[in-house]
Amino acid sequence: MARQKGILPFTGPLGDRVGYRRNGEYFTRKRPLYVRQTAATKLAAKDFGTASKGAALLRRALYTELHRYYDSDLIPRLNKTLAGIMCSDRYYGVGERRLTVSNMQVFEGFRFNVVSGHEHLLSGTPVIREDERGVHVDLSESTVYAPKGVTHFTIKAMVVSANFERSAAQVVASETITIKKGAQLTAATLSINAIQDPCAARKGIRIVLLEVQPCIQVNGELSASANKQGYALDVIAVLPPVEQVEKMRREYKNKAPMLKIIPVYPGYAIERFDNVLFVKDDVIPRLRTSLLATDLPQLLALTDH
Protein backbone atom coordinates (compact mmCIF):
# COMPACT_ATOMS: atom_id res chain seq x y z
CA MET A 1 0.00 0.00 0.00
CA ALA A 2 1.51 3.32 -1.11
CA ARG A 3 0.22 6.86 -0.78
CA GLN A 4 -0.51 8.71 -4.02
CA LYS A 5 1.61 11.82 -4.43
CA GLY A 6 0.55 12.88 -7.90
CA ILE A 7 -1.37 16.01 -8.84
CA LEU A 8 -4.43 14.05 -9.99
CA PRO A 9 -5.31 11.23 -7.58
CA PHE A 10 -7.44 8.41 -8.93
CA THR A 11 -9.65 5.63 -7.64
CA GLY A 12 -10.35 2.35 -9.38
CA PRO A 13 -8.26 0.05 -11.58
CA LEU A 14 -5.50 1.44 -13.77
CA GLY A 15 -3.33 -1.18 -15.42
CA ASP A 16 -1.80 -3.41 -12.76
CA ARG A 17 -2.61 -0.84 -10.05
CA VAL A 18 -5.81 0.08 -8.24
CA GLY A 19 -6.42 3.34 -6.42
CA TYR A 20 -8.71 3.87 -3.45
CA ARG A 21 -9.50 6.47 -0.82
CA ARG A 22 -9.30 6.01 2.94
CA ASN A 23 -10.03 8.76 5.47
CA GLY A 24 -9.58 11.51 2.90
CA GLU A 25 -6.23 10.22 1.59
CA TYR A 26 -5.53 8.39 -1.66
CA PHE A 27 -3.57 5.15 -1.80
CA THR A 28 -2.60 2.64 -4.46
CA ARG A 29 -1.75 -1.05 -4.50
CA LYS A 30 -1.08 -3.81 -6.99
CA ARG A 31 -3.79 -5.93 -8.50
CA PRO A 32 -3.69 -9.06 -10.67
CA LEU A 33 -4.36 -8.59 -14.34
CA TYR A 34 -6.11 -11.95 -14.60
CA VAL A 35 -8.23 -13.67 -11.96
CA ARG A 36 -8.87 -17.40 -12.19
CA GLN A 37 -12.25 -18.36 -10.83
CA THR A 38 -13.92 -21.71 -10.53
CA ALA A 39 -17.63 -22.23 -11.13
CA ALA A 40 -18.33 -22.25 -7.37
CA THR A 41 -16.32 -19.07 -6.86
CA LYS A 42 -18.28 -17.28 -9.57
CA LEU A 43 -21.59 -18.26 -7.98
CA ALA A 44 -20.42 -17.12 -4.54
CA ALA A 45 -19.21 -13.84 -6.02
CA LYS A 46 -22.63 -13.34 -7.63
CA ASP A 47 -24.34 -13.74 -4.25
CA PHE A 48 -21.93 -11.31 -2.63
CA GLY A 49 -22.62 -8.83 -5.42
CA THR A 50 -26.35 -9.10 -4.70
CA ALA A 51 -25.71 -8.43 -1.00
CA SER A 52 -23.42 -5.49 -1.80
CA LYS A 53 -26.04 -4.03 -4.14
CA GLY A 54 -28.69 -4.30 -1.42
CA ALA A 55 -26.38 -2.63 1.10
CA ALA A 56 -25.75 0.25 -1.30
CA LEU A 57 -29.51 0.66 -1.76
CA LEU A 58 -29.99 1.05 2.01
CA ARG A 59 -27.10 3.49 2.31
CA ARG A 60 -28.50 5.70 -0.45
CA ALA A 61 -31.93 5.67 1.18
CA LEU A 62 -30.44 6.71 4.55
CA TYR A 63 -27.92 9.16 3.10
CA THR A 64 -28.95 12.10 5.31
CA GLU A 65 -28.85 10.11 8.55
CA LEU A 66 -25.64 8.20 7.84
CA HIS A 67 -23.57 11.25 6.89
CA ARG A 68 -24.14 13.05 10.16
CA TYR A 69 -21.62 10.81 11.89
CA TYR A 70 -19.06 9.24 9.58
CA ASP A 71 -18.26 5.59 10.17
CA SER A 72 -15.55 4.10 7.96
CA ASP A 73 -16.51 0.55 8.96
CA LEU A 74 -20.18 0.83 8.00
CA ILE A 75 -19.78 -0.33 4.39
CA PRO A 76 -17.91 -3.59 5.16
CA ARG A 77 -20.10 -4.27 8.21
CA LEU A 78 -23.31 -3.86 6.23
CA ASN A 79 -22.00 -5.93 3.32
CA LYS A 80 -20.88 -8.70 5.67
CA THR A 81 -24.22 -8.75 7.48
CA LEU A 82 -26.31 -8.97 4.30
CA ALA A 83 -23.96 -11.58 2.82
CA GLY A 84 -24.41 -13.71 5.94
CA ILE A 85 -28.18 -13.30 5.68
CA MET A 86 -28.14 -14.51 2.08
CA CYS A 87 -26.18 -17.61 3.07
CA SER A 88 -29.16 -18.70 5.19
CA ASP A 89 -31.50 -18.67 2.17
CA ARG A 90 -32.91 -22.19 1.76
CA TYR A 91 -35.23 -21.54 -1.15
CA TYR A 92 -32.69 -20.51 -3.80
CA GLY A 93 -29.42 -22.11 -4.78
CA VAL A 94 -25.97 -20.60 -4.76
CA GLY A 95 -25.74 -17.78 -7.25
CA GLU A 96 -29.50 -17.13 -7.18
CA ARG A 97 -29.98 -16.25 -3.50
CA ARG A 98 -32.10 -13.24 -2.58
CA LEU A 99 -32.92 -10.98 0.35
CA THR A 100 -36.39 -12.09 1.40
CA VAL A 101 -38.61 -11.33 4.39
CA SER A 102 -37.94 -14.69 6.02
CA ASN A 103 -34.16 -14.47 6.10
CA MET A 104 -34.09 -10.68 6.66
CA GLN A 105 -35.44 -11.21 10.19
CA VAL A 106 -31.82 -11.69 11.26
CA PHE A 107 -31.23 -8.06 10.26
CA GLU A 108 -33.23 -6.93 13.31
CA GLY A 109 -30.90 -5.39 15.89
CA PHE A 110 -28.33 -4.09 13.39
CA ARG A 111 -26.65 -0.84 14.48
CA PHE A 112 -25.69 1.69 11.85
CA ASN A 113 -23.68 3.42 14.60
CA VAL A 114 -21.57 0.68 16.14
CA VAL A 115 -20.48 2.95 19.00
CA SER A 116 -23.91 3.28 20.61
CA GLY A 117 -27.43 1.87 20.48
CA HIS A 118 -30.89 3.01 21.51
CA GLU A 119 -30.84 0.67 24.53
CA HIS A 120 -27.86 2.65 25.86
CA LEU A 121 -29.79 5.92 25.66
CA LEU A 122 -33.36 4.84 26.50
CA SER A 123 -34.28 2.49 29.33
CA GLY A 124 -37.57 1.43 27.71
CA THR A 125 -38.10 -1.08 24.92
CA PRO A 126 -40.03 0.05 21.82
CA VAL A 127 -43.07 -1.99 20.79
CA ILE A 128 -44.08 -2.18 17.11
CA ARG A 129 -47.67 -2.61 15.97
CA GLU A 130 -49.30 -2.29 12.57
CA ASP A 131 -52.73 -1.44 11.17
CA GLU A 132 -54.24 -0.23 7.89
CA ARG A 133 -52.92 3.31 8.45
CA GLY A 134 -49.28 2.31 8.86
CA VAL A 135 -46.70 1.29 11.45
CA HIS A 136 -46.72 2.57 15.03
CA VAL A 137 -43.80 2.49 17.47
CA ASP A 138 -44.89 2.70 21.11
CA LEU A 139 -42.33 4.12 23.53
CA SER A 140 -42.98 3.36 27.17
CA GLU A 141 -42.09 5.68 30.02
CA SER A 142 -38.33 5.51 30.43
CA THR A 143 -35.24 7.37 31.54
CA VAL A 144 -32.98 9.14 29.05
CA TYR A 145 -29.23 8.70 29.49
CA ALA A 146 -27.52 11.75 28.02
CA PRO A 147 -23.73 11.84 27.51
CA LYS A 148 -21.62 14.79 28.51
CA GLY A 149 -22.25 18.02 26.61
CA VAL A 150 -25.71 17.04 25.32
CA THR A 151 -28.69 19.17 26.37
CA HIS A 152 -31.55 17.63 24.36
CA PHE A 153 -32.49 14.51 22.45
CA THR A 154 -34.66 14.09 19.36
CA ILE A 155 -36.33 10.74 18.74
CA LYS A 156 -38.07 9.61 15.57
CA ALA A 157 -38.94 6.39 13.78
CA MET A 158 -38.50 5.58 10.10
CA VAL A 159 -39.62 2.88 7.72
CA VAL A 160 -37.44 2.03 4.73
CA SER A 161 -39.40 0.16 2.07
CA ALA A 162 -36.67 -1.54 0.06
CA ASN A 163 -37.44 -3.54 -3.06
CA PHE A 164 -34.13 -5.29 -3.69
CA GLU A 165 -35.39 -6.94 -6.88
CA ARG A 166 -36.22 -3.60 -8.53
CA SER A 167 -33.50 -1.52 -6.76
CA ALA A 168 -36.13 0.87 -5.40
CA ALA A 169 -36.37 2.30 -1.89
CA GLN A 170 -38.49 4.90 -0.15
CA VAL A 171 -38.19 6.34 3.36
CA VAL A 172 -41.14 7.53 5.44
CA ALA A 173 -40.43 9.16 8.81
CA SER A 174 -42.62 9.91 11.80
CA GLU A 175 -42.93 13.10 13.78
CA THR A 176 -39.98 14.04 15.99
CA ILE A 177 -40.07 14.06 19.79
CA THR A 178 -37.72 16.41 21.66
CA ILE A 179 -36.65 15.59 25.22
CA LYS A 180 -34.61 17.77 27.52
CA LYS A 181 -31.69 16.34 29.43
CA GLY A 182 -32.75 15.10 32.84
CA ALA A 183 -36.45 14.92 31.93
CA GLN A 184 -38.46 11.73 32.02
CA LEU A 185 -39.69 10.33 28.73
CA THR A 186 -43.44 9.87 28.93
CA ALA A 187 -45.28 7.22 26.97
CA ALA A 188 -45.50 8.25 23.32
CA THR A 189 -46.37 6.75 19.95
CA LEU A 190 -44.44 7.39 16.75
CA SER A 191 -46.67 6.79 13.72
CA ILE A 192 -45.35 6.18 10.21
CA ASN A 193 -47.92 6.40 7.45
CA ALA A 194 -48.10 3.68 4.85
CA ILE A 195 -47.07 4.38 1.26
CA GLN A 196 -50.21 5.22 -0.72
CA ASP A 197 -48.78 5.98 -4.14
CA PRO A 198 -48.32 2.99 -6.47
CA CYS A 199 -44.60 2.41 -6.81
CA ALA A 200 -42.05 -0.39 -6.77
CA ALA A 201 -41.16 0.32 -3.14
CA ARG A 202 -44.64 -0.77 -2.01
CA LYS A 203 -43.66 -4.32 -2.89
CA GLY A 204 -40.42 -4.12 -0.92
CA ILE A 205 -39.44 -5.25 2.57
CA ARG A 206 -40.20 -2.71 5.29
CA ILE A 207 -37.31 -2.05 7.67
CA VAL A 208 -38.30 -0.15 10.83
CA LEU A 209 -35.57 2.01 12.39
CA LEU A 210 -35.40 4.08 15.55
CA GLU A 211 -33.16 7.17 15.54
CA VAL A 212 -31.96 8.95 18.68
CA GLN A 213 -29.97 12.10 17.95
CA PRO A 214 -28.16 14.30 20.49
CA CYS A 215 -28.56 18.08 20.30
CA ILE A 216 -27.05 21.18 21.89
CA GLN A 217 -29.07 24.28 22.68
CA VAL A 218 -27.32 27.46 21.57
CA ASN A 219 -29.07 30.85 21.86
CA GLY A 220 -32.41 29.13 22.22
CA GLU A 221 -31.98 26.98 19.10
CA LEU A 222 -31.15 23.30 18.86
CA SER A 223 -28.29 22.09 16.71
CA ALA A 224 -26.99 18.58 16.17
CA SER A 225 -24.21 17.47 18.48
CA ALA A 226 -21.06 15.80 17.20
CA ASN A 227 -21.01 13.33 20.08
CA LYS A 228 -21.24 9.85 18.55
CA GLN A 229 -21.88 8.31 21.96
CA GLY A 230 -25.32 9.91 22.01
CA TYR A 231 -26.42 8.92 18.50
CA ALA A 232 -28.24 5.72 17.63
CA LEU A 233 -29.80 4.40 14.43
CA ASP A 234 -30.93 0.82 14.97
CA VAL A 235 -33.11 -1.67 13.12
CA ILE A 236 -35.93 -2.63 15.48
CA ALA A 237 -38.17 -4.69 13.15
CA VAL A 238 -38.44 -6.16 9.65
CA LEU A 239 -41.98 -6.34 8.24
CA PRO A 240 -43.42 -7.82 5.03
CA PRO A 241 -44.31 -5.53 2.10
CA VAL A 242 -47.43 -3.37 2.06
CA GLU A 243 -48.48 -4.79 -1.30
CA GLN A 244 -47.90 -8.50 -1.59
CA VAL A 245 -46.59 -9.82 -4.88
CA GLU A 246 -49.20 -12.07 -6.48
CA LYS A 247 -48.22 -14.46 -9.20
CA MET A 248 -50.58 -14.19 -12.14
CA ARG A 249 -51.45 -17.47 -13.79
CA ARG A 250 -52.16 -17.22 -17.46
CA GLU A 251 -55.09 -19.19 -18.77
CA TYR A 252 -53.86 -21.73 -21.25
CA LYS A 253 -55.46 -21.35 -24.65
CA ASN A 254 -54.95 -23.97 -27.31
CA LYS A 255 -54.46 -22.27 -30.64
CA ALA A 256 -55.10 -25.45 -32.65
CA PRO A 257 -58.35 -25.45 -34.68
CA MET A 258 -61.28 -27.27 -33.13
CA LEU A 259 -62.11 -30.61 -34.76
CA LYS A 260 -65.44 -32.36 -34.63
CA ILE A 261 -65.09 -35.66 -32.85
CA ILE A 262 -66.76 -38.53 -34.69
CA PRO A 263 -68.69 -40.67 -32.19
CA VAL A 264 -68.25 -44.41 -32.05
CA TYR A 265 -71.33 -46.43 -33.06
CA PRO A 266 -71.31 -49.93 -31.58
CA GLY A 267 -72.39 -52.57 -34.06
CA TYR A 268 -71.61 -50.42 -37.08
CA ALA A 269 -68.67 -50.28 -39.46
CA ILE A 270 -67.66 -47.89 -42.21
CA GLU A 271 -66.94 -49.34 -45.63
CA ARG A 272 -66.06 -47.92 -49.03
CA PHE A 273 -67.73 -48.84 -52.31
CA ASP A 274 -66.84 -46.92 -55.50
CA ASN A 275 -65.27 -44.15 -53.39
CA VAL A 276 -68.50 -43.80 -51.42
CA LEU A 277 -68.57 -44.40 -47.67
CA PHE A 278 -71.51 -46.19 -46.07
CA VAL A 279 -72.37 -47.73 -42.71
CA LYS A 280 -72.90 -51.48 -42.48
CA ASP A 281 -74.98 -52.91 -39.65
CA ASP A 282 -74.41 -55.94 -37.43
CA VAL A 283 -70.64 -56.07 -37.74
CA ILE A 284 -67.82 -55.77 -35.28
CA PRO A 285 -67.24 -52.03 -34.70
CA ARG A 286 -64.00 -51.45 -36.53
CA LEU A 287 -62.76 -49.41 -39.44
CA ARG A 288 -62.46 -51.72 -42.45
CA THR A 289 -60.93 -49.24 -44.89
CA SER A 290 -58.44 -46.42 -44.75
CA LEU A 291 -59.78 -42.89 -44.92
CA LEU A 292 -58.53 -40.06 -47.08
CA ALA A 293 -58.53 -36.34 -46.45
CA THR A 294 -61.33 -35.91 -48.99
CA ASP A 295 -63.58 -38.26 -46.99
CA LEU A 296 -64.18 -35.75 -44.19
CA PRO A 297 -67.43 -34.27 -45.65
CA GLN A 298 -68.89 -37.74 -46.10
CA LEU A 299 -67.93 -38.73 -42.55
CA LEU A 300 -69.63 -35.64 -41.17
CA ALA A 301 -72.75 -36.45 -43.18
CA LEU A 302 -72.80 -39.98 -41.81
CA THR A 303 -72.51 -38.80 -38.20
CA ASP A 304 -75.49 -36.47 -38.64
CA HIS A 305 -77.72 -39.48 -39.29
Contacts in CASP RR format, 6 or more apart in sequence:
PFRMAT RR
TARGET T0000
AUTHOR 0000-0000-0000
METHOD contacts of the structure
MODEL  1
MARQKGILPFTGPLGDRVGYRRNGEYFTRKRPLYVRQTAATKLAAKDFGT
ASKGAALLRRALYTELHRYYDSDLIPRLNKTLAGIMCSDRYYGVGERRLT
VSNMQVFEGFRFNVVSGHEHLLSGTPVIREDERGVHVDLSESTVYAPKGV
THFTIKAMVVSANFERSAAQVVASETITIKKGAQLTAATLSINAIQDPCA
ARKGIRIVLLEVQPCIQVNGELSASANKQGYALDVIAVLPPVEQVEKMRR
EYKNKAPMLKIIPVYPGYAIERFDNVLFVKDDVIPRLRTSLLATDLPQLL
ALTDH
1 27 0 8 1.000
1 28 0 8 1.000
1 29 0 8 1.000
2 27 0 8 1.000
2 28 0 8 1.000
2 29 0 8 1.000
3 25 0 8 1.000
3 26 0 8 1.000
3 27 0 8 1.000
3 28 0 8 1.000
4 10 0 8 1.000
4 19 0 8 1.000
4 26 0 8 1.000
4 27 0 8 1.000
4 28 0 8 1.000
9 21 0 8 1.000
9 26 0 8 1.000
10 19 0 8 1.000
10 26 0 8 1.000
11 19 0 8 1.000
11 20 0 8 1.000
11 21 0 8 1.000
11 26 0 8 1.000
12 18 0 8 1.000
12 19 0 8 1.000
12 20 0 8 1.000
13 19 0 8 1.000
13 31 0 8 1.000
15 31 0 8 1.000
15 33 0 8 1.000
16 30 0 8 1.000
16 31 0 8 1.000
16 32 0 8 1.000
16 33 0 8 1.000
17 28 0 8 1.000
17 29 0 8 1.000
17 30 0 8 1.000
17 31 0 8 1.000
18 28 0 8 1.000
18 29 0 8 1.000
18 30 0 8 1.000
18 31 0 8 1.000
19 26 0 8 1.000
19 27 0 8 1.000
19 28 0 8 1.000
19 29 0 8 1.000
20 26 0 8 1.000
20 27 0 8 1.000
20 28 0 8 1.000
20 29 0 8 1.000
21 27 0 8 1.000
22 72 0 8 1.000
23 72 0 8 1.000
37 45 0 8 1.000
40 94 0 8 1.000
43 94 0 8 1.000
43 95 0 8 1.000
44 94 0 8 1.000
44 95 0 8 1.000
46 95 0 8 1.000
47 83 0 8 1.000
47 86 0 8 1.000
47 87 0 8 1.000
47 94 0 8 1.000
47 95 0 8 1.000
47 97 0 8 1.000
48 79 0 8 1.000
48 83 0 8 1.000
50 86 0 8 1.000
50 95 0 8 1.000
50 97 0 8 1.000
50 98 0 8 1.000
50 99 0 8 1.000
50 164 0 8 1.000
51 79 0 8 1.000
51 82 0 8 1.000
51 83 0 8 1.000
51 84 0 8 1.000
51 85 0 8 1.000
51 86 0 8 1.000
51 99 0 8 1.000
52 79 0 8 1.000
52 82 0 8 1.000
52 83 0 8 1.000
53 164 0 8 1.000
53 167 0 8 1.000
54 82 0 8 1.000
54 99 0 8 1.000
54 162 0 8 1.000
54 164 0 8 1.000
55 75 0 8 1.000
55 78 0 8 1.000
55 79 0 8 1.000
55 82 0 8 1.000
57 162 0 8 1.000
57 164 0 8 1.000
57 167 0 8 1.000
57 169 0 8 1.000
58 78 0 8 1.000
58 160 0 8 1.000
58 162 0 8 1.000
58 169 0 8 1.000
58 207 0 8 1.000
59 66 0 8 1.000
59 74 0 8 1.000
59 75 0 8 1.000
59 78 0 8 1.000
60 169 0 8 1.000
61 160 0 8 1.000
61 162 0 8 1.000
61 169 0 8 1.000
61 170 0 8 1.000
61 171 0 8 1.000
62 112 0 8 1.000
62 160 0 8 1.000
62 171 0 8 1.000
62 209 0 8 1.000
62 233 0 8 1.000
65 112 0 8 1.000
65 158 0 8 1.000
65 211 0 8 1.000
65 233 0 8 1.000
66 74 0 8 1.000
66 112 0 8 1.000
66 233 0 8 1.000
68 213 0 8 1.000
68 224 0 8 1.000
68 231 0 8 1.000
69 113 0 8 1.000
69 226 0 8 1.000
69 228 0 8 1.000
69 231 0 8 1.000
71 112 0 8 1.000
71 113 0 8 1.000
71 114 0 8 1.000
73 114 0 8 1.000
74 112 0 8 1.000
74 114 0 8 1.000
77 114 0 8 1.000
78 110 0 8 1.000
81 107 0 8 1.000
81 110 0 8 1.000
82 99 0 8 1.000
82 107 0 8 1.000
85 99 0 8 1.000
85 103 0 8 1.000
85 104 0 8 1.000
85 106 0 8 1.000
85 107 0 8 1.000
86 97 0 8 1.000
86 98 0 8 1.000
86 99 0 8 1.000
86 103 0 8 1.000
87 97 0 8 1.000
88 103 0 8 1.000
88 106 0 8 1.000
89 97 0 8 1.000
89 98 0 8 1.000
89 100 0 8 1.000
89 103 0 8 1.000
91 100 0 8 1.000
92 98 0 8 1.000
98 164 0 8 1.000
98 165 0 8 1.000
99 164 0 8 1.000
99 205 0 8 1.000
100 205 0 8 1.000
101 205 0 8 1.000
101 238 0 8 1.000
101 239 0 8 1.000
101 240 0 8 1.000
101 241 0 8 1.000
104 205 0 8 1.000
104 207 0 8 1.000
104 238 0 8 1.000
105 238 0 8 1.000
107 207 0 8 1.000
107 235 0 8 1.000
107 238 0 8 1.000
108 235 0 8 1.000
108 236 0 8 1.000
108 237 0 8 1.000
108 238 0 8 1.000
109 234 0 8 1.000
109 235 0 8 1.000
109 236 0 8 1.000
110 234 0 8 1.000
110 235 0 8 1.000
111 117 0 8 1.000
111 232 0 8 1.000
111 233 0 8 1.000
111 234 0 8 1.000
111 235 0 8 1.000
112 209 0 8 1.000
112 233 0 8 1.000
112 234 0 8 1.000
113 228 0 8 1.000
113 231 0 8 1.000
113 232 0 8 1.000
113 233 0 8 1.000
115 228 0 8 1.000
115 229 0 8 1.000
115 231 0 8 1.000
116 228 0 8 1.000
116 229 0 8 1.000
116 230 0 8 1.000
116 231 0 8 1.000
116 232 0 8 1.000
117 212 0 8 1.000
117 232 0 8 1.000
117 234 0 8 1.000
118 126 0 8 1.000
118 210 0 8 1.000
118 212 0 8 1.000
118 232 0 8 1.000
118 234 0 8 1.000
118 236 0 8 1.000
119 125 0 8 1.000
120 145 0 8 1.000
120 230 0 8 1.000
120 232 0 8 1.000
121 144 0 8 1.000
121 145 0 8 1.000
121 146 0 8 1.000
121 153 0 8 1.000
121 212 0 8 1.000
121 230 0 8 1.000
121 232 0 8 1.000
122 139 0 8 1.000
122 142 0 8 1.000
122 143 0 8 1.000
122 144 0 8 1.000
122 145 0 8 1.000
122 155 0 8 1.000
122 185 0 8 1.000
122 212 0 8 1.000
123 142 0 8 1.000
123 143 0 8 1.000
123 144 0 8 1.000
123 145 0 8 1.000
124 139 0 8 1.000
124 140 0 8 1.000
124 141 0 8 1.000
124 142 0 8 1.000
125 140 0 8 1.000
126 137 0 8 1.000
126 138 0 8 1.000
126 139 0 8 1.000
126 157 0 8 1.000
126 210 0 8 1.000
126 236 0 8 1.000
127 137 0 8 1.000
127 138 0 8 1.000
127 140 0 8 1.000
128 135 0 8 1.000
128 136 0 8 1.000
128 137 0 8 1.000
128 138 0 8 1.000
128 208 0 8 1.000
128 236 0 8 1.000
128 237 0 8 1.000
128 239 0 8 1.000
129 135 0 8 1.000
129 136 0 8 1.000
129 138 0 8 1.000
130 136 0 8 1.000
130 239 0 8 1.000
132 194 0 8 1.000
133 191 0 8 1.000
133 193 0 8 1.000
133 194 0 8 1.000
134 191 0 8 1.000
134 192 0 8 1.000
134 193 0 8 1.000
134 194 0 8 1.000
135 157 0 8 1.000
135 159 0 8 1.000
135 191 0 8 1.000
135 192 0 8 1.000
135 194 0 8 1.000
135 206 0 8 1.000
135 208 0 8 1.000
135 239 0 8 1.000
136 189 0 8 1.000
136 190 0 8 1.000
136 191 0 8 1.000
136 192 0 8 1.000
137 157 0 8 1.000
137 174 0 8 1.000
137 189 0 8 1.000
137 190 0 8 1.000
137 191 0 8 1.000
137 192 0 8 1.000
137 208 0 8 1.000
137 210 0 8 1.000
137 236 0 8 1.000
138 187 0 8 1.000
138 188 0 8 1.000
138 189 0 8 1.000
139 155 0 8 1.000
139 177 0 8 1.000
139 185 0 8 1.000
139 187 0 8 1.000
139 188 0 8 1.000
139 189 0 8 1.000
139 190 0 8 1.000
140 187 0 8 1.000
141 184 0 8 1.000
141 185 0 8 1.000
141 186 0 8 1.000
141 187 0 8 1.000
142 184 0 8 1.000
142 185 0 8 1.000
143 184 0 8 1.000
143 185 0 8 1.000
144 153 0 8 1.000
144 179 0 8 1.000
144 181 0 8 1.000
144 182 0 8 1.000
144 183 0 8 1.000
144 184 0 8 1.000
144 185 0 8 1.000
146 153 0 8 1.000
146 181 0 8 1.000
146 182 0 8 1.000
146 214 0 8 1.000
146 230 0 8 1.000
147 214 0 8 1.000
147 227 0 8 1.000
147 229 0 8 1.000
147 230 0 8 1.000
148 227 0 8 1.000
149 216 0 8 1.000
149 225 0 8 1.000
149 227 0 8 1.000
150 181 0 8 1.000
150 214 0 8 1.000
150 215 0 8 1.000
150 216 0 8 1.000
150 225 0 8 1.000
150 227 0 8 1.000
150 230 0 8 1.000
151 180 0 8 1.000
151 181 0 8 1.000
151 215 0 8 1.000
151 216 0 8 1.000
151 217 0 8 1.000
152 178 0 8 1.000
152 179 0 8 1.000
152 180 0 8 1.000
152 181 0 8 1.000
152 214 0 8 1.000
152 215 0 8 1.000
152 216 0 8 1.000
152 217 0 8 1.000
152 222 0 8 1.000
153 178 0 8 1.000
153 179 0 8 1.000
153 181 0 8 1.000
153 212 0 8 1.000
153 213 0 8 1.000
153 214 0 8 1.000
153 215 0 8 1.000
154 176 0 8 1.000
154 177 0 8 1.000
154 178 0 8 1.000
154 179 0 8 1.000
154 212 0 8 1.000
154 213 0 8 1.000
154 215 0 8 1.000
154 222 0 8 1.000
155 176 0 8 1.000
155 177 0 8 1.000
155 179 0 8 1.000
155 190 0 8 1.000
155 210 0 8 1.000
155 211 0 8 1.000
155 212 0 8 1.000
155 213 0 8 1.000
156 173 0 8 1.000
156 174 0 8 1.000
156 175 0 8 1.000
156 176 0 8 1.000
156 177 0 8 1.000
156 190 0 8 1.000
156 210 0 8 1.000
156 211 0 8 1.000
157 173 0 8 1.000
157 174 0 8 1.000
157 190 0 8 1.000
157 192 0 8 1.000
157 208 0 8 1.000
157 209 0 8 1.000
157 210 0 8 1.000
157 211 0 8 1.000
158 171 0 8 1.000
158 172 0 8 1.000
158 173 0 8 1.000
158 174 0 8 1.000
158 192 0 8 1.000
158 208 0 8 1.000
158 209 0 8 1.000
158 210 0 8 1.000
158 211 0 8 1.000
159 171 0 8 1.000
159 172 0 8 1.000
159 173 0 8 1.000
159 192 0 8 1.000
159 206 0 8 1.000
159 207 0 8 1.000
159 208 0 8 1.000
159 209 0 8 1.000
159 239 0 8 1.000
160 169 0 8 1.000
160 170 0 8 1.000
160 171 0 8 1.000
160 206 0 8 1.000
160 207 0 8 1.000
160 209 0 8 1.000
161 169 0 8 1.000
161 170 0 8 1.000
161 171 0 8 1.000
161 172 0 8 1.000
161 195 0 8 1.000
161 201 0 8 1.000
161 202 0 8 1.000
161 204 0 8 1.000
161 205 0 8 1.000
161 206 0 8 1.000
161 207 0 8 1.000
161 241 0 8 1.000
161 242 0 8 1.000
162 168 0 8 1.000
162 169 0 8 1.000
162 201 0 8 1.000
162 204 0 8 1.000
162 205 0 8 1.000
162 207 0 8 1.000
163 169 0 8 1.000
163 200 0 8 1.000
163 201 0 8 1.000
163 203 0 8 1.000
163 204 0 8 1.000
163 205 0 8 1.000
163 241 0 8 1.000
164 204 0 8 1.000
164 205 0 8 1.000
166 200 0 8 1.000
166 203 0 8 1.000
168 199 0 8 1.000
168 200 0 8 1.000
168 201 0 8 1.000
168 204 0 8 1.000
169 201 0 8 1.000
170 195 0 8 1.000
170 199 0 8 1.000
170 201 0 8 1.000
172 192 0 8 1.000
172 193 0 8 1.000
172 194 0 8 1.000
172 195 0 8 1.000
173 192 0 8 1.000
174 190 0 8 1.000
174 191 0 8 1.000
174 192 0 8 1.000
175 190 0 8 1.000
175 191 0 8 1.000
177 188 0 8 1.000
177 190 0 8 1.000
178 215 0 8 1.000
178 222 0 8 1.000
179 185 0 8 1.000
192 208 0 8 1.000
194 242 0 8 1.000
195 201 0 8 1.000
195 202 0 8 1.000
195 242 0 8 1.000
202 241 0 8 1.000
202 242 0 8 1.000
202 243 0 8 1.000
203 241 0 8 1.000
203 242 0 8 1.000
203 243 0 8 1.000
203 244 0 8 1.000
203 245 0 8 1.000
204 241 0 8 1.000
204 242 0 8 1.000
205 238 0 8 1.000
205 239 0 8 1.000
205 240 0 8 1.000
205 241 0 8 1.000
206 238 0 8 1.000
206 239 0 8 1.000
206 240 0 8 1.000
206 241 0 8 1.000
206 242 0 8 1.000
207 235 0 8 1.000
207 237 0 8 1.000
207 238 0 8 1.000
207 239 0 8 1.000
208 235 0 8 1.000
208 236 0 8 1.000
208 237 0 8 1.000
208 238 0 8 1.000
208 239 0 8 1.000
209 233 0 8 1.000
209 234 0 8 1.000
209 235 0 8 1.000
209 236 0 8 1.000
210 232 0 8 1.000
210 233 0 8 1.000
210 234 0 8 1.000
210 236 0 8 1.000
211 232 0 8 1.000
211 233 0 8 1.000
212 230 0 8 1.000
212 231 0 8 1.000
212 232 0 8 1.000
212 233 0 8 1.000
213 224 0 8 1.000
213 225 0 8 1.000
213 230 0 8 1.000
213 231 0 8 1.000
214 224 0 8 1.000
214 225 0 8 1.000
214 227 0 8 1.000
214 230 0 8 1.000
214 231 0 8 1.000
215 222 0 8 1.000
215 223 0 8 1.000
215 224 0 8 1.000
215 225 0 8 1.000
216 222 0 8 1.000
216 223 0 8 1.000
216 224 0 8 1.000
216 225 0 8 1.000
260 300 0 8 1.000
260 303 0 8 1.000
262 299 0 8 1.000
262 303 0 8 1.000
263 303 0 8 1.000
264 285 0 8 1.000
265 279 0 8 1.000
265 285 0 8 1.000
266 285 0 8 1.000
267 281 0 8 1.000
267 282 0 8 1.000
267 283 0 8 1.000
267 284 0 8 1.000
267 285 0 8 1.000
268 279 0 8 1.000
268 280 0 8 1.000
268 281 0 8 1.000
268 283 0 8 1.000
268 285 0 8 1.000
269 279 0 8 1.000
269 280 0 8 1.000
269 283 0 8 1.000
269 284 0 8 1.000
269 285 0 8 1.000
269 286 0 8 1.000
269 287 0 8 1.000
269 288 0 8 1.000
270 277 0 8 1.000
270 278 0 8 1.000
270 279 0 8 1.000
270 280 0 8 1.000
270 287 0 8 1.000
270 288 0 8 1.000
270 289 0 8 1.000
270 291 0 8 1.000
270 299 0 8 1.000
270 302 0 8 1.000
271 277 0 8 1.000
271 278 0 8 1.000
271 279 0 8 1.000
271 280 0 8 1.000
271 288 0 8 1.000
271 289 0 8 1.000
272 289 0 8 1.000
276 298 0 8 1.000
277 295 0 8 1.000
277 298 0 8 1.000
277 299 0 8 1.000
277 302 0 8 1.000
278 302 0 8 1.000
279 302 0 8 1.000
291 299 0 8 1.000
END
